[in-house]
Amino acid sequence: MSQDSQHGKWSISSSDDDDENLHPSSTAQSKPLQLANSVQSSHRSESPPSSKLELVAASGVAKPEPVKTPVSSDFIGSEARKSATINQLNPMKYESSPSLAGKRKKEVPDSSGWALSDSDDDNDEGEKGKSLSIIPINRNPRPKAKKAKVEEEERPPSPHGRVYYTGEPEDFFEASIPSLNETYRFYLNKVTGLDRKYNTGALHIRDILSPLFGTLKESVQFNYCFDIAWMVQQYPPEFRDRPVLIVHGDKREAKARLVKQAQPFPHVQLCQAKLDIAFGTHHTKMMLLWYEEGFRVVILTSNLIRADWYQKTQGMWMSPLFPRLSKGSSVSAGESPTFFKRDLLEYLASYRAPELTEWIQRIKEHDLSETRVYLIGSTPGRYVGSDMERWGHLRLRKLLYDHTHPVPDQDSWPVIGQFSSIGSMGLDKTKWLAGEFQQTLTTLGKSSSRPEPPIHLVYPSVEDVRTSLEGYPAGGSLPYSIQTAQKQLWLHSYFQRWKAHTTGRTHAMPHIKTYIRTSPDFTQLAWFLITSANLSKAAWGALEKNNTQMMVRSYELGVLYLPSAFNMKTFPVDKKPFPVSSSSSGFPVPFDLPPTRYSAKDQPWVWNIPYSQAPDTHGNIWVPS
């Protein structure tokens, strides 16, 4: 089975292995990236390390020269992100003259665009047995890849030029309380380089942590990737030494690196989340902020690294300031109509972490009754009986069943999923996506019907990444691997381009994850979800044992907006979300509606194959490491 595109032909693997293509656990070791013969690989990836990629002589692409720029061994993030870092430190410039380099592997017939090499020396954690090297073949000469000269700077060199480190303009950060949409409290992150109006009402991490929102006493940062030195600098000087607890999922070498990062900051303490099921990750992104004036929760999609707050589309829900309850209040005091307080306490208790005990008590002492969103979390485990509906997509299904209502002609109300990574979902759509997950996403009230509305999956194409603000390195945050993609070509019929003209973010690649149900004319929403959960069974859970058990691998967290909690029947879509108006009743969907279907030539971005036929916005090509 194959599919043509301007980037070559995809063919399906002969492997029938349907195992989850996930982050390697502590039981698996990934092969290190070789940077200046000194950089060791981190085992923190949302997708497994790729098989070895070799460039074919006939393609006319030169192999990249060995990296000579000194780089730190403390790489942060997934294999895809590390590849992006390598490409940024040593950009390969696009040139039109052809060149021959590399050696040819097993060629396939002229009708194919892929060759398979049965190399035994590179094992992939997501595959069993012998690994396959995927080699793009193109009989047209490809441009020569040439190393760009790197300027000497105090910081690591950037292919974006010195402007990358110049910093944001003076008016980028808020000097007074900004105009924010108080109705939904859903905000996008600021993006460097956009017209100012598209950042009006958006937030940067420095805004969130600023005194504008409260006098901070202590905080907790739940996340997946951390640059602790950078994180500390985002706190304002007057709060920079206040205690911070970091909740992470790192093990072994990655944990040692995180401990090393934290050593210069005695006010930063670490809490390791228990990951008892192989290949799980701690992917939740949440801030707990304790102020002199009260308490606040922020649930977001950004890692605590600079790249995630620079030129990517990200989002968050920021709670109102929760006041402290009066002494002697009842145990049930301060609960919201959405039972947010109960669910947050239950989620924190699932960590079984003594470090969070004090925070659980603090939350009990505050009034969370103003909350109008529902919490949807995932925590690792195997659940049976009523516990199956506590986490993952069955939690979403229960809330949609209990708190929404059927609509006329609901077969024509599309479901849209938007995400930044894709897991293995099987050789056909019925294995999970069009089975249990679709049943969840299409639930509306207590209707017994099983509608099959259109399902659109918004995920950036290669062209979206190439023309983005960051160029090809933006693809480091989109870790969909060729090993997974080639097994599920059926998924391509669902794909829609990333276009976000209404929010000014078409060229800011998404790391945000959202799931929505829209009216046929895309003007109304039946519900809206922002979450850390990508399109994967690890994140959302999968039914086992004849649907009597739910297995979840990872920690995830998001909030669900239901119209009934806002005394509305549906949410109207805000056609012009920027600049933000505090009185707008429209919901600010982060991308354009209706979505734009992939053309016949479009392909989803896959991070671990080279793209060298056209330069990105910085004149570079992509050669994964």
Stockholm file with secondary structure:
# STOCKHOLM 1.0

chainA/1-625         MSQDSQHGKWSISSSDDDDENLHPSSTAQSKPLQLANSVQSSHRSESPPSSKLELVAASGVAKPEPVKTPVSSDFIGSEARKSATINQLNPMKYESSPSLAGKRKKEVPDSSGWALSDSDDDNDEGEKGKSLSIIPINRNPRPKAKKAKVEEEERPPSPHGRVYYTGEPEDFFEASIPSLNETYRFYLNKVTGLDRKYNTGALHIRDILSPLFGTLKESVQFNYCFDIAWMVQQYPPEFRDRPVLIVHGDKREAKARLVKQAQPFPHVQLCQAKLDIAFGTHHTKMMLLWYEEGFRVVILTSNLIRADWYQKTQGMWMSPLFPRLSKGSSVSAGESPTFFKRDLLEYLASYRAPELTEWIQRIKEHDLSETRVYLIGSTPGRYVGSDMERWGHLRLRKLLYDHTHPVPDQDSWPVIGQFSSIGSMGLDKTKWLAGEFQQTLTTLGKSSSRPEPPIHLVYPSVEDVRTSLEGYPAGGSLPYSIQTAQKQLWLHSYFQRWKAHTTGRTHAMPHIKTYIRTSPDFTQLAWFLITSANLSKAAWGALEKNNTQMMVRSYELGVLYLPSAFNMKTFPVDKKPFPVSSSSSGFPVPFDLPPTRYSAKDQPWVWNIPYSQAPDTHGNIWVPS
#=GR chainA/1-625 SS CEEEETTEEEECCSCCCCCCCCCCCTTSCCCCCCSTTTCCCCSCCSSCCCCCCCCCGGGTCCCCCCCCSCCCSCCCSCHHHHHHHHHHHSCEEEEEEECCCSCCCCCCCTTCSEEEECCSSCCCTTSCSSCCEEEECCSSCCEEEEECCCCCCSSCCCTTCTHHHHCCCTTSSCSSCCCCCTTTCEEEBCCTTSCGGGGTTCBCHHHHTSGGGCCEEEEEEECSCBCHHHHHHHSCGGGTTSCEEEEECCCHHHHHHHHHHHTTCTTEEEEECCCCSTTCCBCCCEEEEEESSCEEEEEESCCBSGGGGTSSBCEEEECCCBCBCCTTCCTTTTCCTTCHHHHHHHHHHTTCCGGGHHHHHHHHTBCCTTCCSEEEEECSEEEEGGGGGSSHHHHHHHHHHHHCCCCTTGGGSCEEEECSCBCCCCSSGGGTIIIIIHHHHTCCTTCCCCCCCCEEEECCBHHHHHTSSSCGGGGGGCCCCHHHHTTCGGGGGGEECCCCTTTTCTTSCBCCCEEEEECTTSSEEEEEEEESCCBSHHHHCEEETTTTEEEECSBEEEEEECGGGGTCSSEEBCSCCCSCCTTCCSBCCSSCSSCCBCCTTCCBCCTTSCBCSSCCTTSEEBCCC
#=GC SS_cons         CEEEETTEEEECCSCCCCCCCCCCCTTSCCCCCCSTTTCCCCSCCSSCCCCCCCCCGGGTCCCCCCCCSCCCSCCCSCHHHHHHHHHHHSCEEEEEEECCCSCCCCCCCTTCSEEEECCSSCCCTTSCSSCCEEEECCSSCCEEEEECCCCCCSSCCCTTCTHHHHCCCTTSSCSSCCCCCTTTCEEEBCCTTSCGGGGTTCBCHHHHTSGGGCCEEEEEEECSCBCHHHHHHHSCGGGTTSCEEEEECCCHHHHHHHHHHHTTCTTEEEEECCCCSTTCCBCCCEEEEEESSCEEEEEESCCBSGGGGTSSBCEEEECCCBCBCCTTCCTTTTCCTTCHHHHHHHHHHTTCCGGGHHHHHHHHTBCCTTCCSEEEEECSEEEEGGGGGSSHHHHHHHHHHHHCCCCTTGGGSCEEEECSCBCCCCSSGGGTIIIIIHHHHTCCTTCCCCCCCCEEEECCBHHHHHTSSSCGGGGGGCCCCHHHHTTCGGGGGGEECCCCTTTTCTTSCBCCCEEEEECTTSSEEEEEEEESCCBSHHHHCEEETTTTEEEECSBEEEEEECGGGGTCSSEEBCSCCCSCCTTCCSBCCSSCSSCCBCCTTCCBCCTTSCBCSSCCTTSEEBCCC
//
